[in-house]
Amino acid sequence: MATYYVIARMDGTRQIGPDRQVVDLAAALERGITQFIVETAPGSDEQPAPDAEREPYGLLLHPEPAQTGLGIADDMTLTLGVDGAFRLFQLQAVPAPEHYVPVSSVGAQAIVTREFLATAEVPAWWAYGPSGRRVLGLLYALAGLKREQLDKIGRRIDAAGLGFAKDKFDALAAADSAIGDSGRSGAARLARGYARAATYGTWEKDSALSHAASAAGDVAYVLTVADLLEEEVLDRLAHWLAPEIADIGFGGEDEEYPKPGQPEFEPESEPEPEAQEA
């Protein structure tokens, strides 16, 4: 079995498969193992098929937490909400037999599976990559700003003209390269989207808030690869949020991000029974 990561809503559920079946990952973790199948509706005369005859699913799973944001608008149908709150689960998927051919294409990142084992709930900031705590710190700071403060950021950027444009172009060019090399496009998409969404509650007509939202999204985007860039690259873009956000702090629990290629999760083995004396 291989280790994968999956984003879920705050209640622990997510949708899977072409029929949008809802799976409760939180309950699966508590229960131990569950099956990725369509159950017969309560009260139906039709009996569920035996396990061996149930069709496997093509499930989009990601071996790196920073990839889990890929396709988030599609497979979550935007039901995570705009506040950036979600949960992240670690799974072990049981592959279907190699001879099984899915009816429809499931994509290069999918695993064809009939069941999975939910092994752990991990810090949600992992979905933003190794620098995810800084992304979370930015989201918290943005959510704490008032409309007037965001409007000042937007008007300052609007007045800067080419000065801001050059800093933005340089930072995004460096970030794009690092994101492509590291495979963190899921983290970058998730971070940019939620940073912009963090400003929506204060929007008013004819304000400069759209410029502030765009800048916030760009800073979050660059933050997902902050560990791969010179700090100056981030600083040149992030300083446009100051003094309203003078320093980007950290959010979430301080837990080490998993290193690429680390050993897969293995359940603890039960101790060997002691040999009885003759």
TAJO-V801637 format. One record per backbone hydrogen bond with DSSP energy under -0.5 kcal/mol. NH is the residue of the N-H (numbers start at 1). CO is the residue of the C=O. E is the energy in kcal/mol with one decimal. If there is no record, write none. Layout:
BEGIN
nh: {NH & NH}
co: {CO & CO}
e: {E & E}
END
This chain:
BEGIN
nh: {2 & 4 & 5 & 6 & 8 & 9 & 12 & 14 & 15 & 16 & 20 & 21 & 23 & 23 & 25 & 25 & 26 & 28 & 29 & 30 & 31 & 32 & 34 & 36 & 37 & 39 & 44 & 53 & 54 & 54 & 57 & 59 & 59 & 61 & 61 & 62 & 67 & 68 & 70 & 72 & 74 & 75 & 76 & 78 & 79 & 81 & 86 & 87 & 88 & 89 & 90 & 91 & 92 & 93 & 94 & 95 & 96 & 100 & 102 & 110 & 111 & 113 & 113 & 114 & 115 & 116 & 117 & 118 & 118 & 119 & 119 & 120 & 122 & 122 & 126 & 127 & 128 & 129 & 132 & 134 & 135 & 136 & 137 & 138 & 139 & 140 & 141 & 142 & 143 & 144 & 145 & 150 & 151 & 152 & 153 & 154 & 155 & 156 & 157 & 158 & 159 & 160 & 161 & 163 & 164 & 165 & 166 & 167 & 168 & 169 & 170 & 171 & 172 & 173 & 174 & 175 & 176 & 177 & 178 & 179 & 180 & 181 & 182 & 183 & 184 & 187 & 188 & 189 & 190 & 191 & 192 & 193 & 194 & 195 & 196 & 197 & 198 & 199 & 200 & 202 & 203 & 207 & 211 & 212 & 213 & 214 & 215 & 216 & 217 & 218 & 219 & 220 & 221 & 222 & 223 & 224 & 224 & 225 & 226 & 228 & 229 & 229 & 233 & 234 & 235 & 236 & 237 & 237 & 238 & 239 & 240 & 241 & 242 & 245 & 246 & 249 & 251 & 255 & 262}
co: {93 & 91 & 62 & 89 & 87 & 13 & 9 & 23 & 75 & 21 & 17 & 16 & 14 & 21 & 12 & 23 & 12 & 24 & 25 & 26 & 27 & 28 & 116 & 114 & 35 & 37 & 41 & 50 & 50 & 51 & 113 & 57 & 111 & 59 & 109 & 5 & 64 & 65 & 67 & 69 & 71 & 71 & 72 & 72 & 76 & 78 & 84 & 8 & 122 & 6 & 120 & 4 & 117 & 2 & 115 & 93 & 112 & 97 & 100 & 107 & 59 & 57 & 111 & 94 & 94 & 34 & 92 & 32 & 116 & 90 & 117 & 90 & 88 & 120 & 123 & 124 & 125 & 126 & 129 & 131 & 131 & 132 & 133 & 134 & 135 & 136 & 137 & 138 & 139 & 140 & 142 & 146 & 147 & 148 & 149 & 150 & 151 & 152 & 153 & 154 & 155 & 156 & 157 & 160 & 161 & 161 & 162 & 163 & 164 & 165 & 166 & 167 & 168 & 169 & 170 & 171 & 172 & 173 & 174 & 175 & 176 & 177 & 178 & 179 & 179 & 66 & 184 & 185 & 186 & 187 & 188 & 189 & 190 & 191 & 192 & 193 & 194 & 196 & 197 & 199 & 200 & 204 & 208 & 208 & 209 & 210 & 211 & 212 & 213 & 214 & 215 & 216 & 217 & 218 & 219 & 220 & 221 & 222 & 223 & 225 & 225 & 226 & 230 & 230 & 231 & 232 & 233 & 234 & 234 & 235 & 237 & 238 & 239 & 241 & 243 & 247 & 133 & 253 & 259}
e: {-0.9 & -2.8 & -2.4 & -2.3 & -2.9 & -2.9 & -1.9 & -1.7 & -0.5 & -2.6 & -1.7 & -1.6 & -3.1 & -0.5 & -2.4 & -0.9 & -0.9 & -1.9 & -2.3 & -1.8 & -2.5 & -2.8 & -1.6 & -2.4 & -1.5 & -0.7 & -2.0 & -1.7 & -0.7 & -1.2 & -3.6 & -0.9 & -2.7 & -1.0 & -1.0 & -1.2 & -2.0 & -1.6 & -1.8 & -1.7 & -0.7 & -2.5 & -1.2 & -0.7 & -2.5 & -1.0 & -0.5 & -2.6 & -0.7 & -2.7 & -3.3 & -2.9 & -2.6 & -1.4 & -2.1 & -0.7 & -2.8 & -2.1 & -0.5 & -1.3 & -2.5 & -2.9 & -0.7 & -0.9 & -0.6 & -1.5 & -3.2 & -0.6 & -0.5 & -2.1 & -0.7 & -1.4 & -2.1 & -0.5 & -1.6 & -1.9 & -2.1 & -2.0 & -2.1 & -1.2 & -1.4 & -2.6 & -1.8 & -2.1 & -2.3 & -2.4 & -2.1 & -2.7 & -2.3 & -1.0 & -1.4 & -2.1 & -2.4 & -1.7 & -1.7 & -2.3 & -2.5 & -2.3 & -2.1 & -2.4 & -2.1 & -1.1 & -0.9 & -1.9 & -0.5 & -1.8 & -2.4 & -1.4 & -2.7 & -2.6 & -2.6 & -2.1 & -2.7 & -2.3 & -1.9 & -2.4 & -3.0 & -1.6 & -2.0 & -3.1 & -2.3 & -2.1 & -2.1 & -1.5 & -1.3 & -1.8 & -2.4 & -2.2 & -2.2 & -2.7 & -2.4 & -2.0 & -2.3 & -2.2 & -2.0 & -2.1 & -1.5 & -1.5 & -1.2 & -1.6 & -1.5 & -1.2 & -0.9 & -1.3 & -2.7 & -2.2 & -2.2 & -2.6 & -2.3 & -2.0 & -2.4 & -2.3 & -2.2 & -2.3 & -2.2 & -1.0 & -0.6 & -1.7 & -1.8 & -1.9 & -0.6 & -0.7 & -1.3 & -0.9 & -2.5 & -2.3 & -0.7 & -0.8 & -3.2 & -2.1 & -1.4 & -2.1 & -1.0 & -2.1 & -0.6 & -0.8 & -1.9 & -1.5 & -1.8}
END
